[in-house]
Amino acid sequence: MSVTEFEYKTGLSALRLTNSSGSASVEVLLYGAHVLSWTVHNKQILFLSDKAIFERGKAIRGGIPIVWPQFGPGPLPQHGFARVKTWQLGKTNTNNDVSIELHLSHDEDTLKIWPHKFNLTITIRLSEKSFSQELTVHNQDDQTFEFTALFHTYFTVDNIKTTKISGLNNVTYMDKVDEGKTKTETNKVIEFTGETDRVYKNGGKNSNPILIDDYIQVIGSSTMSDIVVWNPWEEKAKGAVDIGEHNFPKFVCIEVGHVNDAVKLDKDQLWKGSQEITLLK
């Protein structure tokens, strides 16, 4: 069981968490608190694009980007700024499950575009067959602020055309591919036949956990109960320089977050949201 530091591509600082038996490991960049890899018994659970761009100021395609304080487009850069800032390493723990804490606070650049004082903590915890992230937001401002938050998780799949997602039956969702129309999921199993971009409102509060091919279980905390399901399909993947058409069959995004509305956080208050991913086989 260990936490080791190493240098990733283009000189980015990274950490590798390894469990006690050596059967599982997680690699995470300080840049963006971005999880790049989660490997269990030599199987890679997360997808990282072979065309991903590793440059400061740019988002990394794949793994688990942290979306905060804005989901999607808006007055801030797409998906906010937490994923393109360098975080600081805090506590590390190598007793029982191995874990680390990463911290990000407001600075001159963030205050220019989002005039609020804050402190974020990401706690990453690894065990034999599960992996979790917890985001803590501390409002250090003198007034209430609002935000949305999401773990933008890319999962490796054998083929998106045969991938099956269960656990969202009867949940209301916004279909971003169909003009943002509100619909209800009538299928017990979601399958993919084209571009898919849906926000399932309170999908995580459904009685069933979210399952990917009956193999990966995703559970969000009650504070992060919205579920985004996304795959760009061939044409959009082809048009994205950091994906490419050859990659669209290789992943699905199942994203735990609080995005349907904004969290309102008062002065000096804390908010926590988390996800736990478990391998069932």
Secondary structure by P-SEA (a helix, b strand, c coil): cbbbbbbccccccbbbbbccccccbbbbbccccccccccccccccbbbbccccccccccccccbbbbcccccccccccccccccbbbbbcccccccccbbbbbbbbcccccccccccbbbbbbbbbcccccbbbbbbbccccbbbbbccccbbbbbccccccbbbcccccbbbbcccccbbbbbbcccbbbbccbbbbbbcccccccccccccccbbbbbcccccbbbbbbbccccccccccccccccccccccccccccbbbbbcccbbbbbbbbbbbcc
